[in-house]
């Protein structure tokens, strides 16, 4: 009889020590995941704010580059008309202004591409934050469920 009671007690203790620590371990694991996701969200929000603060500067640079490109293109066109009489110096000036106009046009294109890239980065960061927030809510639900 003593052996049966002792065996029953050992089995009961074995079962309870496996059930309760597992629940605690799951909660600890979920809390760690929740903390990691919260940290990721904070990091992404910092990156998003940084990108959003850079956007007006990039847009301003792109507008300036576009205006400069147009001005230089007009100057190049005017110089080309002057060079149409065949004067070598005028032709050289027209050629140089045309190169400058092409360079300014490339600069404007690059500046506009930078704005597009930054807008895409902002959009991607916003999507990533949304995903992480959803994941955070799911983890919160699991933690609440595990505690009850």
Backbone as a chain_set.jsonl record, in Angstrom:
{"seq": "XXXXXXXXXXXXXXXXXXXXXXXXXXXXXXXXXXXXXXXXXXXXXXXXXXXXXXXXXXXXXXXXXXXXXXXXXXXXXXXXXXXXXXXXXXXXXXXXXXXXXXXXXXXXXXXXXXXXXXXXXXXXXXXXXXXXXXXXXXXXXXXXXXXX", "coords": {"N": [[0.816, -1.197, 0.0], [1.912, 1.204, 0.817], [3.771, 1.522, -1.149], [2.196, 1.963, -3.419], [0.935, 4.361, -2.788], [3.185, 5.958, -2.593], [4.155, 5.742, -5.231], [1.971, 6.831, -6.623], [2.075, 9.473, -5.629], [4.587, 10.327, -6.594], [4.138, 10.204, -9.382], [2.053, 12.068, -9.613], [3.352, 14.419, -8.727], [5.302, 14.564, -10.702], [3.773, 15.057, -13.016], [2.517, 17.515, -12.384], [4.738, 19.196, -12.096], [5.641, 19.291, -14.65], [3.577, 20.485, -16.084], [3.005, 23.065, -14.941], [5.577, 24.498, -14.977], [5.955, 24.564, -17.761], [3.93, 26.275, -18.675], [4.783, 28.619, -17.452], [7.256, 28.915, -18.696], [6.411, 29.282, -21.352], [5.076, 31.732, -21.072], [7.193, 33.401, -20.325], [8.744, 33.194, -22.623], [6.963, 34.274, -24.516], [6.744, 36.861, -23.467], [9.356, 37.755, -23.905], [9.453, 37.701, -26.712], [7.483, 39.597, -27.201], [8.7, 41.873, -26.127], [10.904, 42.06, -27.85], [9.599, 42.554, -30.312], [8.375, 44.974, -29.692], [10.625, 46.568, -29.384], [11.619, 46.448, -31.993], [9.562, 47.828, -33.308], [9.861, 50.373, -32.193], [12.425, 51.024, -33.168], [11.914, 51.018, -35.937], [10.088, 53.123, -36.066], [11.712, 55.271, -35.403], [13.407, 55.284, -37.619], [11.505, 55.834, -39.577], [10.613, 58.4, -38.824], [13.002, 59.775, -39.21], [13.351, 59.496, -41.994], [11.033, 60.835, -42.858], [11.599, 63.386, -41.968], [13.688, 64.068, -43.599], [12.534, 64.229, -46.071], [11.297, 66.808, -46.948], [13.626, 68.314, -47.454], [14.873, 66.815, -49.48], [12.905, 67.045, -51.451], [12.975, 69.792, -51.926], [15.584, 70.084, -52.907], [15.314, 68.604, -55.244], [13.447, 70.142, -56.657], [14.916, 72.517, -56.973], [17.074, 71.539, -58.499], [15.712, 70.785, -60.81], [14.737, 73.255, -61.722], [17.19, 74.58, -62.189], [18.165, 72.938, -64.176], [16.335, 73.453, -66.24], [16.844, 76.195, -66.664], [19.534, 76.17, -67.515], [19.245, 74.656, -69.802], [17.716, 76.385, -71.376], [19.579, 78.473, -71.666], [21.536, 77.105, -73.06], [20.169, 76.555, -75.412], [19.784, 79.154, -76.376], [22.447, 79.892, -76.771], [23.132, 78.08, -78.736], [21.625, 79.017, -80.861], [22.951, 81.408, -81.344], [25.331, 80.391, -82.223], [24.725, 79.439, -84.673], [25.545, 80.874, -86.849], [28.017, 79.993, -87.545], [30.385, 80.74, -86.327], [33.341, 79.834, -84.711], [34.059, 80.149, -81.96], [31.587, 80.731, -80.795], [30.299, 78.353, -81.373], [31.788, 76.549, -79.84], [31.17, 77.516, -77.282], [28.439, 76.995, -77.277], [28.471, 74.234, -77.413], [29.709, 73.589, -74.971], [27.816, 74.631, -73.204], [25.705, 72.992, -73.81], [26.659, 70.528, -72.874], [26.802, 71.145, -70.175], [24.106, 71.578, -69.683], [23.137, 69.0, -70.101], [24.38, 67.685, -67.989], [23.211, 69.0, -65.796], [20.603, 68.227, -66.182], [20.813, 65.496, -65.723], [21.512, 65.623, -63.023], [19.143, 66.662, -61.972], [17.401, 64.583, -62.557], [18.514, 62.572, -60.952], [18.084, 63.717, -58.411], [15.285, 63.753, -58.316], [14.84, 61.005, -58.418], [15.927, 60.318, -55.961], [14.031, 61.426, -54.268], [11.823, 59.823, -54.925], [12.815, 57.329, -54.086], [13.067, 57.793, -51.34], [10.39, 58.243, -50.66], [9.383, 55.69, -51.222], [10.791, 54.261, -49.299], [9.678, 55.322, -46.973], [7.07, 54.412, -47.275], [7.502, 51.616, -47.194], [8.573, 51.341, -44.6], [6.38, 52.136, -43.098], [4.563, 50.071, -43.706], [5.955, 47.927, -42.589], [5.977, 48.642, -39.891], [3.26, 48.47, -39.395], [2.853, 45.697, -39.716], [4.424, 44.728, -37.616], [3.092, 45.833, -35.443], [0.681, 44.47, -35.583], [1.614, 41.903, -35.097], [2.506, 42.32, -32.515], [0.084, 42.762, -31.176], [-1.065, 40.236, -31.464], [0.723, 38.709, -29.959], [0.292, 39.863, -27.482], [-2.32, 39.025, -26.996], [-1.881, 36.264, -26.813], [-0.254, 36.188, -24.537], [-2.01, 37.146, -22.604], [-3.88, 35.11, -22.703], [-2.3, 32.967, -21.876], [-1.775, 33.633, -19.254], [-4.177, 33.336, -18.041]], "CA": [[0.0, 0.0, 0.0], [2.799, 2.358, 0.873], [4.404, 1.649, -2.462], [1.189, 2.504, -4.327], [0.774, 5.784, -2.431], [4.437, 6.612, -2.979], [4.161, 5.787, -6.69], [0.944, 7.8, -6.998], [2.598, 10.795, -5.279], [5.67, 10.633, -7.541], [3.509, 10.456, -10.682], [1.323, 13.331, -9.494], [4.36, 15.494, -8.692], [5.915, 14.625, -12.029], [2.817, 15.681, -13.942], [2.31, 18.929, -12.037], [5.961, 19.977, -12.349], [5.777, 19.471, -16.093], [2.515, 21.363, -16.587], [3.151, 24.444, -14.484], [6.753, 25.176, -15.536], [5.767, 24.782, -19.203], [3.118, 27.481, -18.793], [5.663, 29.731, -17.078], [8.258, 29.058, -19.759], [5.716, 29.878, -22.495], [4.827, 33.143, -20.767], [8.479, 34.091, -20.394], [9.094, 33.227, -24.045], [6.065, 35.242, -25.156], [7.138, 38.2, -23.01], [10.595, 38.117, -24.609], [9.067, 38.01, -28.092], [6.744, 40.868, -27.148], [9.709, 42.918, -25.922], [11.673, 42.185, -29.099], [8.741, 43.193, -31.313], [8.219, 46.378, -29.275], [11.891, 47.231, -29.712], [11.64, 46.585, -33.456], [8.622, 48.902, -33.663], [10.491, 51.647, -31.818], [13.512, 51.279, -34.124], [11.304, 51.362, -37.227], [9.485, 54.453, -35.958], [12.819, 56.236, -35.468], [13.814, 55.34, -39.029], [10.422, 56.495, -40.304], [10.675, 59.833, -38.514], [14.203, 60.298, -39.869], [13.054, 59.592, -43.428], [10.033, 61.883, -43.058], [12.221, 64.696, -41.759], [14.566, 64.33, -44.75], [11.734, 64.376, -47.291], [11.198, 68.18, -47.464], [14.934, 68.713, -47.985], [15.048, 66.128, -50.759], [11.979, 67.638, -52.411], [13.494, 71.118, -52.245], [16.751, 69.874, -53.774], [14.835, 68.136, -56.543], [12.854, 71.294, -57.348], [16.017, 73.404, -57.362], [17.812, 70.903, -59.591], [14.86, 70.843, -62.006], [14.764, 74.644, -62.191], [18.514, 74.839, -62.746], [18.242, 72.189, -65.429], [15.567, 74.189, -67.244], [17.555, 77.443, -66.963], [20.725, 75.863, -68.3], [18.779, 74.202, -71.121], [17.355, 77.597, -72.126], [20.837, 79.158, -72.013], [22.176, 76.296, -74.097], [19.414, 76.772, -76.64], [20.106, 80.509, -76.85], [23.831, 79.865, -77.256], [23.134, 77.314, -79.983], [21.124, 79.904, -81.91], [24.026, 82.354, -81.648], [26.382, 79.649, -82.916], [24.249, 78.987, -85.977], [26.207, 81.611, -87.926], [29.227, 79.273, -87.915], [31.53, 81.232, -85.58], [33.92, 78.733, -83.95], [33.956, 80.427, -80.515], [30.178, 80.581, -80.42], [30.003, 76.925, -81.456], [32.398, 75.93, -78.652], [30.359, 77.908, -76.125], [27.169, 76.261, -77.373], [28.763, 72.845, -77.083], [29.954, 73.519, -73.526], [26.55, 74.85, -72.509], [24.893, 71.79, -74.022], [27.163, 69.531, -71.928], [26.383, 71.589, -68.84], [22.662, 71.33, -69.604], [22.956, 67.555, -69.959], [24.782, 67.345, -66.622], [22.185, 69.506, -64.882], [19.434, 67.377, -66.383], [21.098, 64.242, -65.007], [21.416, 65.937, -61.588], [17.718, 66.794, -61.641], [16.837, 63.235, -62.592], [18.988, 61.895, -59.736], [17.402, 64.302, -57.254], [13.905, 63.253, -58.337], [14.904, 59.581, -58.058], [16.144, 60.266, -54.515], [12.727, 61.686, -53.638], [11.014, 58.613, -55.111], [13.364, 56.296, -53.212], [12.713, 58.12, -49.955], [8.946, 57.978, -50.52], [9.233, 54.231, -51.154], [11.303, 53.841, -47.998], [8.655, 55.703, -45.989], [5.946, 53.484, -47.46], [7.926, 50.301, -46.708], [8.682, 51.401, -43.142], [5.013, 52.184, -42.564], [4.018, 48.714, -43.814], [6.662, 47.083, -41.628], [5.47, 49.015, -38.568], [1.907, 47.898, -39.32], [2.999, 44.258, -39.515], [4.951, 44.503, -36.271], [2.038, 46.165, -34.489], [-0.258, 43.346, -35.62], [2.291, 40.813, -34.406], [2.511, 42.696, -31.102], [-1.274, 42.527, -30.666], [-1.244, 38.785, -31.375], [1.497, 38.25, -28.809], [-0.412, 40.334, -26.279], [-3.464, 38.126, -26.817], [-1.344, 34.984, -26.354], [0.2, 36.375, -23.162], [-3.213, 37.23, -21.768], [-4.449, 33.752, -22.676], [-1.413, 32.098, -21.084], [-1.867, 34.01, -17.839], [-5.472, 32.957, -17.461]], "C": [[0.855, 1.255, 0.0], [3.455, 2.597, -0.478], [3.444, 2.284, -3.464], [1.015, 4.0, -4.052], [2.025, 6.558, -2.849], [4.51, 6.757, -4.496], [3.155, 6.812, -7.198], [1.435, 9.236, -6.747], [3.69, 11.219, -6.253], [5.099, 10.972, -8.917], [2.787, 11.8, -10.667], [2.28, 14.526, -9.481], [5.029, 15.667, -10.063], [5.032, 15.338, -13.03], [2.68, 17.166, -13.639], [3.56, 19.755, -12.299], [6.179, 20.167, -13.837], [4.756, 20.458, -16.631], [2.771, 22.81, -16.196], [4.412, 25.133, -15.006], [6.61, 25.447, -17.031], [4.978, 26.054, -19.437], [3.966, 28.71, -18.473], [6.695, 29.986, -18.165], [7.626, 29.703, -20.984], [5.487, 31.366, -22.271], [6.116, 33.947, -20.858], [8.907, 34.248, -21.849], [8.243, 34.257, -24.79], [6.416, 36.672, -24.746], [8.409, 38.674, -23.703], [10.293, 38.496, -26.059], [8.348, 39.352, -28.152], [7.721, 42.037, -26.999], [10.519, 43.147, -27.197], [10.86, 42.907, -30.178], [8.549, 44.675, -30.97], [9.471, 47.176, -29.599], [12.001, 47.459, -31.222], [10.736, 47.73, -33.912], [9.24, 50.258, -33.361], [11.605, 52.009, -32.792], [12.959, 51.708, -35.487], [10.683, 52.756, -37.193], [10.554, 55.546, -35.997], [13.274, 56.391, -36.924], [12.776, 56.075, -39.866], [10.458, 58.003, -40.063], [11.881, 60.488, -39.183], [13.947, 60.496, -41.359], [12.057, 60.713, -43.712], [10.633, 63.272, -42.858], [13.15, 65.069, -42.916], [13.775, 64.666, -46.015], [11.628, 65.819, -47.788], [12.521, 68.686, -48.063], [15.169, 68.095, -49.354], [14.138, 66.737, -51.829], [12.466, 69.013, -52.856], [14.694, 71.014, -53.197], [16.316, 69.45, -55.177], [14.219, 69.288, -57.336], [13.933, 72.257, -57.83], [16.788, 72.835, -58.551], [17.013, 70.957, -60.891], [14.856, 72.255, -62.587], [16.103, 74.986, -62.827], [18.681, 74.146, -64.091], [17.519, 72.935, -66.552], [16.283, 75.478, -67.65], [18.763, 77.192, -67.857], [20.333, 75.379, -69.694], [18.385, 75.398, -71.986], [18.599, 78.363, -72.564], [21.552, 78.417, -73.134], [21.486, 76.506, -75.445], [19.727, 78.143, -77.238], [21.508, 80.548, -77.424], [23.919, 79.12, -78.586], [22.612, 78.17, -81.136], [22.183, 80.929, -82.316], [25.1, 81.673, -82.491], [25.971, 79.234, -84.319], [24.888, 79.744, -87.136], [27.541, 80.991, -88.308], [30.468, 79.755, -87.201], [32.034, 80.122, -84.655], [33.784, 78.948, -82.443], [32.519, 80.235, -80.029], [29.776, 79.1, -80.412], [30.557, 76.187, -80.238], [31.583, 76.247, -77.392], [29.037, 77.134, -76.102], [27.364, 74.801, -76.966], [28.96, 72.672, -75.574], [28.652, 73.697, -72.729], [25.627, 73.638, -72.67], [25.343, 70.674, -73.07], [26.713, 69.861, -70.505], [24.884, 71.319, -68.649], [22.382, 69.84, -69.404], [23.316, 67.112, -68.536], [23.725, 67.793, -65.607], [20.91, 68.668, -64.984], [19.613, 66.048, -65.645], [21.009, 64.461, -63.495], [19.962, 66.033, -61.145], [17.048, 65.423, -61.601], [17.248, 62.462, -61.336], [18.267, 62.404, -58.498], [15.952, 63.814, -57.177], [13.841, 61.76, -57.989], [15.119, 59.42, -56.546], [14.834, 60.501, -53.764], [11.841, 60.445, -53.751], [11.489, 57.501, -54.175], [12.987, 56.54, -51.757], [11.23, 57.895, -49.694], [8.672, 56.477, -50.413], [9.703, 53.694, -49.803], [10.286, 54.15, -46.906], [7.473, 54.739, -46.052], [6.298, 52.096, -46.91], [8.019, 50.275, -45.177], [7.297, 51.418, -42.489], [4.364, 50.8, -42.609], [4.646, 47.796, -42.767], [6.186, 47.37, -40.201], [4.08, 48.413, -38.364], [1.967, 46.4, -39.023], [3.436, 43.964, -38.078], [3.894, 44.81, -35.211], [0.991, 45.048, -34.427], [0.335, 42.152, -34.862], [2.305, 41.068, -32.894], [1.137, 42.437, -30.462], [-1.535, 41.028, -30.498], [-0.496, 38.221, -30.174], [0.826, 38.659, -27.502], [-1.603, 39.423, -25.974], [-2.99, 36.769, -26.281], [-0.887, 35.074, -24.909], [-0.992, 36.414, -22.217], [-3.84, 35.842, -21.61], [-3.619, 32.83, -21.795], [-1.507, 32.395, -19.593], [-3.18, 33.551, -17.203], [-5.636, 31.459, -17.325]], "O": [[0.577, 2.226, -0.703], [3.664, 3.738, -0.89], [3.879, 3.084, -4.292], [0.957, 4.805, -4.982], [1.939, 7.662, -3.385], [4.898, 7.817, -4.989], [3.461, 7.58, -8.11], [1.222, 10.114, -7.583], [3.707, 12.369, -6.691], [5.539, 11.933, -9.548], [2.903, 12.579, -11.613], [2.035, 15.528, -10.154], [5.28, 16.787, -10.509], [5.52, 16.149, -13.817], [2.724, 17.988, -14.554], [3.448, 20.917, -12.69], [6.844, 21.12, -14.243], [5.062, 21.203, -17.562], [2.751, 23.692, -17.055], [4.32, 26.278, -15.449], [7.1, 26.466, -17.517], [5.327, 26.839, -20.319], [3.868, 29.728, -19.158], [6.975, 31.134, -18.512], [8.233, 30.58, -21.599], [5.682, 32.171, -23.182], [6.127, 35.049, -21.406], [9.375, 35.312, -22.254], [8.76, 35.021, -25.604], [6.389, 37.584, -25.572], [8.533, 39.848, -24.05], [10.811, 39.489, -26.57], [8.587, 40.149, -29.059], [7.581, 43.062, -27.667], [10.786, 44.288, -27.575], [11.386, 43.775, -30.875], [8.561, 45.527, -31.858], [9.389, 48.324, -30.036], [12.422, 48.526, -31.67], [11.102, 48.506, -34.795], [9.155, 51.182, -34.17], [11.723, 53.164, -33.201], [13.469, 52.639, -36.109], [10.745, 53.488, -38.18], [10.329, 56.62, -36.556], [13.497, 57.506, -37.395], [13.125, 56.848, -40.758], [10.345, 58.787, -41.005], [11.794, 61.618, -39.665], [14.285, 61.538, -41.919], [12.209, 61.454, -44.683], [10.216, 64.228, -43.512], [13.37, 66.25, -43.181], [14.296, 65.315, -46.923], [11.856, 66.047, -48.976], [12.519, 69.402, -49.065], [15.614, 68.774, -50.279], [14.553, 66.921, -52.974], [12.376, 69.354, -54.036], [14.797, 71.765, -54.167], [16.89, 69.891, -56.173], [14.439, 69.402, -58.542], [13.876, 72.752, -58.956], [17.115, 73.558, -59.492], [17.588, 71.156, -61.961], [14.96, 72.432, -63.801], [16.148, 75.613, -63.886], [19.265, 74.7, -65.023], [18.025, 73.036, -67.67], [16.329, 75.82, -68.832], [18.987, 77.909, -68.833], [21.031, 75.671, -70.665], [18.679, 75.429, -73.181], [18.671, 78.847, -73.694], [22.105, 79.033, -74.045], [22.14, 76.619, -76.481], [19.912, 78.278, -78.447], [21.735, 81.174, -78.46], [24.699, 79.496, -79.461], [23.1, 78.061, -82.261], [22.297, 81.277, -83.492], [25.705, 82.296, -83.364], [26.797, 78.726, -85.077], [24.789, 79.311, -88.284], [28.149, 81.41, -89.294], [31.544, 79.213, -87.453], [31.255, 79.536, -83.903], [33.427, 78.017, -81.721], [32.283, 79.645, -78.974], [29.012, 78.658, -79.554], [29.895, 75.317, -79.673], [31.339, 75.377, -76.555], [28.582, 76.682, -75.051], [26.535, 74.216, -76.269], [28.443, 71.728, -74.976], [28.416, 73.018, -71.729], [24.863, 73.308, -71.763], [24.508, 69.955, -72.521], [26.304, 68.986, -69.742], [24.455, 70.886, -67.579], [21.5, 69.466, -68.632], [22.638, 66.267, -67.953], [23.39, 67.057, -64.679], [20.229, 68.435, -63.986], [18.679, 65.543, -65.022], [20.502, 63.608, -62.767], [19.595, 65.545, -60.076], [16.233, 65.142, -60.722], [16.424, 61.778, -60.729], [17.881, 61.618, -57.633], [15.456, 63.5, -56.095], [12.896, 61.31, -57.341], [14.569, 58.51, -55.927], [14.564, 59.856, -52.751], [11.185, 60.059, -52.783], [10.679, 56.815, -53.551], [12.633, 55.61, -51.032], [10.852, 57.41, -48.628], [7.838, 56.044, -49.618], [9.091, 52.788, -49.237], [10.059, 53.331, -46.016], [6.946, 54.308, -45.026], [5.478, 51.473, -46.236], [7.598, 49.31, -44.539], [7.08, 50.787, -41.454], [3.692, 50.399, -41.659], [3.958, 46.991, -42.14], [6.013, 46.45, -39.402], [3.767, 47.909, -37.286], [1.222, 45.897, -38.182], [2.896, 43.078, -37.415], [3.814, 44.119, -34.196], [0.481, 44.722, -33.356], [-0.354, 41.485, -34.09], [2.137, 40.144, -32.099], [1.055, 41.948, -29.336], [-2.147, 40.603, -29.519], [-1.011, 37.361, -29.459], [0.799, 37.893, -26.539], [-1.856, 39.095, -24.815], [-3.625, 36.194, -25.398], [-1.103, 34.144, -24.132], [-0.978, 35.786, -21.158], [-4.271, 35.459, -20.523], [-4.164, 32.009, -21.056], [-1.337, 31.499, -18.767], [-3.275, 33.399, -15.985], [-6.673, 30.991, -16.854]]}, "num_chains": 1, "name": "protein.A"}
